[in-house]
Amino acid sequence: MDERTIPVDGVAVTVLVERKRVRNINARLDGDTVRVSAPLHLPSAEIERALPDLVRTLLRRAHARKVNSEEDALALARRIAKRFPHPPDVESVAFVTNQHGCWGSYSSRTGRIRLHAALRAMPRWVLEAIVAHELAHVVHLRHGKAFWALLRRVCPDTDRAHAFLEGVSWLGRTWRRLPPVERALLVRDAADGAD
């Protein structure tokens, strides 16, 4: 058995690789360790290439299970839906780790809301604004004047949340390009609660 630590999304993860009589590479998360079974004759380089994606998938699934069990987002979404003149049906809400390019989505066919997992850690008013935004698309598909008027009526914090998320997105895109001194200042200021 081969044990190693690999960095995945900024986290050091212990990985145990065992060669077995299996057809494909299989992985499972066992506490803080990822256990991998690899075919006996598979080249080591192929295993090395596959490990980061396997580990990332397992960590994201575990994180999604955790954030979905912490609080009842369904009750929050249903409260927000009641603010609409014709409340949309909300059957389920899930925080997901594969939501790329948008903060949320809503299917009027299934009544399911999918939310970017990072929203769980953001202020409550931001989460409420995203839920309201997705539900407003039931009435107005496009981001026109009528859409924004409805959204601001249903969720007065809409503009504030939009600005907050623009800042979060900018920082996420820019963080690695910022000089270390500036990153340290941002982290220290945030920890001190400075405005």
ChimeraX commands (.cxc) that place a marker at each C-alpha (Angstrom):
marker #1 position 0.00,0.00,0.00 radius 0.5
marker #1 position 1.30,3.39,-1.02 radius 0.5
marker #1 position 0.55,6.35,1.30 radius 0.5
marker #1 position 1.01,9.98,0.30 radius 0.5
marker #1 position -0.33,13.45,0.93 radius 0.5
marker #1 position -1.53,15.47,-2.04 radius 0.5
marker #1 position -2.83,19.06,-2.18 radius 0.5
marker #1 position -6.36,19.40,-3.57 radius 0.5
marker #1 position -8.10,22.79,-3.61 radius 0.5
marker #1 position -5.70,24.09,-0.97 radius 0.5
marker #1 position -6.22,21.13,1.38 radius 0.5
marker #1 position -3.57,18.49,2.14 radius 0.5
marker #1 position -5.25,15.09,1.81 radius 0.5
marker #1 position -3.85,11.71,2.85 radius 0.5
marker #1 position -4.29,9.16,0.07 radius 0.5
marker #1 position -3.72,5.42,0.39 radius 0.5
marker #1 position -3.33,3.64,-2.96 radius 0.5
marker #1 position -3.63,-0.12,-3.07 radius 0.5
marker #1 position -3.18,-2.24,-6.19 radius 0.5
marker #1 position -5.97,-4.83,-6.51 radius 0.5
marker #1 position -7.74,-6.98,-9.03 radius 0.5
marker #1 position -10.22,-4.30,-10.07 radius 0.5
marker #1 position -11.13,-3.01,-13.53 radius 0.5
marker #1 position -11.14,0.71,-12.74 radius 0.5
marker #1 position -9.69,3.12,-10.23 radius 0.5
marker #1 position -12.08,3.31,-7.27 radius 0.5
marker #1 position -11.92,5.73,-4.36 radius 0.5
marker #1 position -13.78,6.29,-1.11 radius 0.5
marker #1 position -13.45,8.81,1.67 radius 0.5
marker #1 position -12.75,7.19,5.04 radius 0.5
marker #1 position -12.68,9.96,7.66 radius 0.5
marker #1 position -9.87,12.27,6.55 radius 0.5
marker #1 position -8.24,9.66,4.29 radius 0.5
marker #1 position -9.01,8.76,0.70 radius 0.5
marker #1 position -8.59,5.05,0.01 radius 0.5
marker #1 position -7.94,4.20,-3.62 radius 0.5
marker #1 position -8.03,0.80,-5.31 radius 0.5
marker #1 position -6.21,0.70,-8.64 radius 0.5
marker #1 position -5.88,-2.09,-11.22 radius 0.5
marker #1 position -2.70,-4.17,-10.87 radius 0.5
marker #1 position -1.36,-3.36,-14.34 radius 0.5
marker #1 position -2.40,0.29,-14.63 radius 0.5
marker #1 position 0.64,2.57,-15.14 radius 0.5
marker #1 position 1.50,4.65,-12.08 radius 0.5
marker #1 position 1.46,7.84,-14.17 radius 0.5
marker #1 position -2.20,7.24,-15.03 radius 0.5
marker #1 position -3.07,6.80,-11.36 radius 0.5
marker #1 position -1.21,10.02,-10.52 radius 0.5
marker #1 position -3.18,11.93,-13.17 radius 0.5
marker #1 position -6.51,10.59,-11.88 radius 0.5
marker #1 position -5.94,11.18,-8.15 radius 0.5
marker #1 position -6.59,14.96,-7.88 radius 0.5
marker #1 position -9.96,14.72,-9.66 radius 0.5
marker #1 position -11.03,11.65,-7.68 radius 0.5
marker #1 position -10.09,13.26,-4.37 radius 0.5
marker #1 position -11.71,16.59,-5.35 radius 0.5
marker #1 position -14.98,14.82,-6.25 radius 0.5
marker #1 position -15.06,12.93,-2.94 radius 0.5
marker #1 position -14.27,16.03,-0.88 radius 0.5
marker #1 position -16.93,18.10,-2.66 radius 0.5
marker #1 position -19.57,15.39,-2.18 radius 0.5
marker #1 position -18.73,15.16,1.52 radius 0.5
marker #1 position -18.89,18.93,1.85 radius 0.5
marker #1 position -22.24,19.08,0.03 radius 0.5
marker #1 position -23.68,16.45,2.42 radius 0.5
marker #1 position -22.40,18.46,5.39 radius 0.5
marker #1 position -23.78,21.83,4.31 radius 0.5
marker #1 position -27.14,20.32,3.39 radius 0.5
marker #1 position -27.54,18.77,6.82 radius 0.5
marker #1 position -26.73,21.87,8.88 radius 0.5
marker #1 position -29.85,23.98,8.45 radius 0.5
marker #1 position -33.24,23.81,6.84 radius 0.5
marker #1 position -32.86,25.94,3.73 radius 0.5
marker #1 position -36.15,24.54,2.44 radius 0.5
marker #1 position -38.10,26.42,5.13 radius 0.5
marker #1 position -36.26,29.63,4.25 radius 0.5
marker #1 position -37.00,29.21,0.53 radius 0.5
marker #1 position -40.67,28.53,1.19 radius 0.5
marker #1 position -40.92,31.68,3.34 radius 0.5
marker #1 position -39.40,33.71,0.52 radius 0.5
marker #1 position -41.71,32.10,-2.06 radius 0.5
marker #1 position -44.72,33.30,-0.02 radius 0.5
marker #1 position -43.64,36.91,-0.65 radius 0.5
marker #1 position -44.49,36.57,-4.35 radius 0.5
marker #1 position -47.97,37.47,-5.65 radius 0.5
marker #1 position -48.29,33.89,-6.97 radius 0.5
marker #1 position -45.90,31.83,-4.80 radius 0.5
marker #1 position -43.81,29.34,-6.78 radius 0.5
marker #1 position -43.69,25.75,-5.54 radius 0.5
marker #1 position -40.51,24.86,-3.70 radius 0.5
marker #1 position -40.06,21.12,-3.19 radius 0.5
marker #1 position -36.38,20.95,-2.31 radius 0.5
marker #1 position -33.26,23.04,-1.81 radius 0.5
marker #1 position -29.74,21.70,-2.16 radius 0.5
marker #1 position -26.36,23.36,-1.74 radius 0.5
marker #1 position -24.13,21.94,-4.45 radius 0.5
marker #1 position -20.43,22.02,-5.19 radius 0.5
marker #1 position -20.75,21.77,-8.97 radius 0.5
marker #1 position -22.62,25.05,-9.52 radius 0.5
marker #1 position -20.25,26.95,-11.84 radius 0.5
marker #1 position -20.88,30.37,-13.28 radius 0.5
marker #1 position -24.00,31.15,-11.26 radius 0.5
marker #1 position -25.08,31.35,-7.65 radius 0.5
marker #1 position -28.30,29.41,-8.00 radius 0.5
marker #1 position -30.90,27.83,-10.23 radius 0.5
marker #1 position -34.57,26.90,-9.94 radius 0.5
marker #1 position -36.61,24.38,-11.88 radius 0.5
marker #1 position -40.32,25.20,-11.97 radius 0.5
marker #1 position -40.90,21.68,-13.30 radius 0.5
marker #1 position -39.44,19.96,-10.21 radius 0.5
marker #1 position -39.64,22.80,-7.67 radius 0.5
marker #1 position -35.96,22.26,-6.89 radius 0.5
marker #1 position -33.58,25.09,-6.00 radius 0.5
marker #1 position -29.85,24.45,-6.36 radius 0.5
marker #1 position -27.51,26.88,-4.61 radius 0.5
marker #1 position -23.75,27.37,-4.77 radius 0.5
marker #1 position -22.31,25.76,-1.63 radius 0.5
marker #1 position -20.34,28.93,-0.77 radius 0.5
marker #1 position -23.63,30.72,-0.07 radius 0.5
marker #1 position -24.02,28.65,3.11 radius 0.5
marker #1 position -21.16,30.60,4.73 radius 0.5
marker #1 position -22.34,34.04,3.55 radius 0.5
marker #1 position -24.65,36.41,5.41 radius 0.5
marker #1 position -28.27,35.25,5.57 radius 0.5
marker #1 position -29.54,38.26,3.57 radius 0.5
marker #1 position -27.30,37.21,0.65 radius 0.5
marker #1 position -28.77,33.70,0.67 radius 0.5
marker #1 position -32.30,35.13,0.80 radius 0.5
marker #1 position -31.56,37.44,-2.14 radius 0.5
marker #1 position -30.29,34.57,-4.28 radius 0.5
marker #1 position -33.33,32.42,-3.50 radius 0.5
marker #1 position -35.62,35.34,-4.33 radius 0.5
marker #1 position -33.68,35.99,-7.53 radius 0.5
marker #1 position -34.11,32.41,-8.72 radius 0.5
marker #1 position -37.81,32.37,-7.85 radius 0.5
marker #1 position -38.36,35.70,-9.65 radius 0.5
marker #1 position -37.37,33.96,-12.88 radius 0.5
marker #1 position -40.66,32.06,-12.68 radius 0.5
marker #1 position -42.43,35.36,-13.40 radius 0.5
marker #1 position -39.78,37.04,-15.61 radius 0.5
marker #1 position -37.24,34.93,-17.48 radius 0.5
marker #1 position -34.98,37.84,-18.40 radius 0.5
marker #1 position -33.28,40.44,-16.22 radius 0.5
marker #1 position -35.42,43.34,-17.45 radius 0.5
marker #1 position -36.93,46.26,-15.55 radius 0.5
marker #1 position -39.99,44.25,-14.48 radius 0.5
marker #1 position -37.75,41.46,-13.14 radius 0.5
marker #1 position -35.69,43.86,-11.00 radius 0.5
marker #1 position -38.78,45.73,-9.77 radius 0.5
marker #1 position -40.39,42.46,-8.63 radius 0.5
marker #1 position -37.17,41.23,-7.05 radius 0.5
marker #1 position -36.59,44.47,-5.13 radius 0.5
marker #1 position -40.19,44.38,-3.88 radius 0.5
marker #1 position -39.86,40.76,-2.71 radius 0.5
marker #1 position -36.32,41.17,-1.36 radius 0.5
marker #1 position -35.28,44.73,-0.39 radius 0.5
marker #1 position -31.65,43.59,0.14 radius 0.5
marker #1 position -31.29,42.66,-3.54 radius 0.5
marker #1 position -28.92,45.47,-4.55 radius 0.5
marker #1 position -26.84,45.07,-1.39 radius 0.5
marker #1 position -26.53,41.30,-1.99 radius 0.5
marker #1 position -25.68,41.85,-5.66 radius 0.5
marker #1 position -22.86,44.23,-4.68 radius 0.5
marker #1 position -21.63,41.81,-2.01 radius 0.5
marker #1 position -21.48,38.92,-4.50 radius 0.5
marker #1 position -19.71,41.08,-7.08 radius 0.5
marker #1 position -17.04,41.77,-4.44 radius 0.5
marker #1 position -16.79,38.09,-3.51 radius 0.5
marker #1 position -16.46,37.11,-7.17 radius 0.5
marker #1 position -13.81,39.75,-7.82 radius 0.5
marker #1 position -11.80,38.67,-4.80 radius 0.5
marker #1 position -12.09,35.01,-5.78 radius 0.5
marker #1 position -10.78,35.75,-9.28 radius 0.5
marker #1 position -8.06,38.11,-8.06 radius 0.5
marker #1 position -6.85,36.56,-4.79 radius 0.5
marker #1 position -3.87,34.66,-6.19 radius 0.5
marker #1 position -2.68,37.68,-8.18 radius 0.5
marker #1 position -2.68,39.98,-5.15 radius 0.5
marker #1 position 0.72,40.51,-3.54 radius 0.5
marker #1 position 1.10,38.56,-0.28 radius 0.5
marker #1 position 1.23,41.81,1.72 radius 0.5
marker #1 position -2.17,42.88,0.39 radius 0.5
marker #1 position -3.69,39.44,0.99 radius 0.5
marker #1 position -2.42,39.55,4.57 radius 0.5
marker #1 position -3.95,43.00,5.05 radius 0.5
marker #1 position -7.33,41.81,3.77 radius 0.5
marker #1 position -7.33,38.77,6.02 radius 0.5
marker #1 position -6.17,40.76,9.07 radius 0.5
marker #1 position -8.74,43.50,8.46 radius 0.5
marker #1 position -11.49,40.92,8.10 radius 0.5
marker #1 position -10.41,39.17,11.30 radius 0.5
marker #1 position -10.30,42.49,13.18 radius 0.5
marker #1 position -13.74,43.44,11.91 radius 0.5
marker #1 position -12.40,46.64,10.37 radius 0.5
marker #1 position -14.58,48.48,7.88 radius 0.5
marker link #1:1,2 radius 0.2
marker link #1:2,3 radius 0.2
marker link #1:3,4 radius 0.2
marker link #1:4,5 radius 0.2
marker link #1:5,6 radius 0.2
marker link #1:6,7 radius 0.2
marker link #1:7,8 radius 0.2
marker link #1:8,9 radius 0.2
marker link #1:9,10 radius 0.2
marker link #1:10,11 radius 0.2
marker link #1:11,12 radius 0.2
marker link #1:12,13 radius 0.2
marker link #1:13,14 radius 0.2
marker link #1:14,15 radius 0.2
marker link #1:15,16 radius 0.2
marker link #1:16,17 radius 0.2
marker link #1:17,18 radius 0.2
marker link #1:18,19 radius 0.2
marker link #1:19,20 radius 0.2
marker link #1:20,21 radius 0.2
marker link #1:21,22 radius 0.2
marker link #1:22,23 radius 0.2
marker link #1:23,24 radius 0.2
marker link #1:24,25 radius 0.2
marker link #1:25,26 radius 0.2
marker link #1:26,27 radius 0.2
marker link #1:27,28 radius 0.2
marker link #1:28,29 radius 0.2
marker link #1:29,30 radius 0.2
marker link #1:30,31 radius 0.2
marker link #1:31,32 radius 0.2
marker link #1:32,33 radius 0.2
marker link #1:33,34 radius 0.2
marker link #1:34,35 radius 0.2
marker link #1:35,36 radius 0.2
marker link #1:36,37 radius 0.2
marker link #1:37,38 radius 0.2
marker link #1:38,39 radius 0.2
marker link #1:39,40 radius 0.2
marker link #1:40,41 radius 0.2
marker link #1:41,42 radius 0.2
marker link #1:42,43 radius 0.2
marker link #1:43,44 radius 0.2
marker link #1:44,45 radius 0.2
marker link #1:45,46 radius 0.2
marker link #1:46,47 radius 0.2
marker link #1:47,48 radius 0.2
marker link #1:48,49 radius 0.2
marker link #1:49,50 radius 0.2
marker link #1:50,51 radius 0.2
marker link #1:51,52 radius 0.2
marker link #1:52,53 radius 0.2
marker link #1:53,54 radius 0.2
marker link #1:54,55 radius 0.2
marker link #1:55,56 radius 0.2
marker link #1:56,57 radius 0.2
marker link #1:57,58 radius 0.2
marker link #1:58,59 radius 0.2
marker link #1:59,60 radius 0.2
marker link #1:60,61 radius 0.2
marker link #1:61,62 radius 0.2
marker link #1:62,63 radius 0.2
marker link #1:63,64 radius 0.2
marker link #1:64,65 radius 0.2
marker link #1:65,66 radius 0.2
marker link #1:66,67 radius 0.2
marker link #1:67,68 radius 0.2
marker link #1:68,69 radius 0.2
marker link #1:69,70 radius 0.2
marker link #1:70,71 radius 0.2
marker link #1:71,72 radius 0.2
marker link #1:72,73 radius 0.2
marker link #1:73,74 radius 0.2
marker link #1:74,75 radius 0.2
marker link #1:75,76 radius 0.2
marker link #1:76,77 radius 0.2
marker link #1:77,78 radius 0.2
marker link #1:78,79 radius 0.2
marker link #1:79,80 radius 0.2
marker link #1:80,81 radius 0.2
marker link #1:81,82 radius 0.2
marker link #1:82,83 radius 0.2
marker link #1:83,84 radius 0.2
marker link #1:84,85 radius 0.2
marker link #1:85,86 radius 0.2
marker link #1:86,87 radius 0.2
marker link #1:87,88 radius 0.2
marker link #1:88,89 radius 0.2
marker link #1:89,90 radius 0.2
marker link #1:90,91 radius 0.2
marker link #1:91,92 radius 0.2
marker link #1:92,93 radius 0.2
marker link #1:93,94 radius 0.2
marker link #1:94,95 radius 0.2
marker link #1:95,96 radius 0.2
marker link #1:96,97 radius 0.2
marker link #1:97,98 radius 0.2
marker link #1:98,99 radius 0.2
marker link #1:99,100 radius 0.2
marker link #1:100,101 radius 0.2
marker link #1:101,102 radius 0.2
marker link #1:102,103 radius 0.2
marker link #1:103,104 radius 0.2
marker link #1:104,105 radius 0.2
marker link #1:105,106 radius 0.2
marker link #1:106,107 radius 0.2
marker link #1:107,108 radius 0.2
marker link #1:108,109 radius 0.2
marker link #1:109,110 radius 0.2
marker link #1:110,111 radius 0.2
marker link #1:111,112 radius 0.2
marker link #1:112,113 radius 0.2
marker link #1:113,114 radius 0.2
marker link #1:114,115 radius 0.2
marker link #1:115,116 radius 0.2
marker link #1:116,117 radius 0.2
marker link #1:117,118 radius 0.2
marker link #1:118,119 radius 0.2
marker link #1:119,120 radius 0.2
marker link #1:120,121 radius 0.2
marker link #1:121,122 radius 0.2
marker link #1:122,123 radius 0.2
marker link #1:123,124 radius 0.2
marker link #1:124,125 radius 0.2
marker link #1:125,126 radius 0.2
marker link #1:126,127 radius 0.2
marker link #1:127,128 radius 0.2
marker link #1:128,129 radius 0.2
marker link #1:129,130 radius 0.2
marker link #1:130,131 radius 0.2
marker link #1:131,132 radius 0.2
marker link #1:132,133 radius 0.2
marker link #1:133,134 radius 0.2
marker link #1:134,135 radius 0.2
marker link #1:135,136 radius 0.2
marker link #1:136,137 radius 0.2
marker link #1:137,138 radius 0.2
marker link #1:138,139 radius 0.2
marker link #1:139,140 radius 0.2
marker link #1:140,141 radius 0.2
marker link #1:141,142 radius 0.2
marker link #1:142,143 radius 0.2
marker link #1:143,144 radius 0.2
marker link #1:144,145 radius 0.2
marker link #1:145,146 radius 0.2
marker link #1:146,147 radius 0.2
marker link #1:147,148 radius 0.2
marker link #1:148,149 radius 0.2
marker link #1:149,150 radius 0.2
marker link #1:150,151 radius 0.2
marker link #1:151,152 radius 0.2
marker link #1:152,153 radius 0.2
marker link #1:153,154 radius 0.2
marker link #1:154,155 radius 0.2
marker link #1:155,156 radius 0.2
marker link #1:156,157 radius 0.2
marker link #1:157,158 radius 0.2
marker link #1:158,159 radius 0.2
marker link #1:159,160 radius 0.2
marker link #1:160,161 radius 0.2
marker link #1:161,162 radius 0.2
marker link #1:162,163 radius 0.2
marker link #1:163,164 radius 0.2
marker link #1:164,165 radius 0.2
marker link #1:165,166 radius 0.2
marker link #1:166,167 radius 0.2
marker link #1:167,168 radius 0.2
marker link #1:168,169 radius 0.2
marker link #1:169,170 radius 0.2
marker link #1:170,171 radius 0.2
marker link #1:171,172 radius 0.2
marker link #1:172,173 radius 0.2
marker link #1:173,174 radius 0.2
marker link #1:174,175 radius 0.2
marker link #1:175,176 radius 0.2
marker link #1:176,177 radius 0.2
marker link #1:177,178 radius 0.2
marker link #1:178,179 radius 0.2
marker link #1:179,180 radius 0.2
marker link #1:180,181 radius 0.2
marker link #1:181,182 radius 0.2
marker link #1:182,183 radius 0.2
marker link #1:183,184 radius 0.2
marker link #1:184,185 radius 0.2
marker link #1:185,186 radius 0.2
marker link #1:186,187 radius 0.2
marker link #1:187,188 radius 0.2
marker link #1:188,189 radius 0.2
marker link #1:189,190 radius 0.2
marker link #1:190,191 radius 0.2
marker link #1:191,192 radius 0.2
marker link #1:192,193 radius 0.2
marker link #1:193,194 radius 0.2
marker link #1:194,195 radius 0.2
view
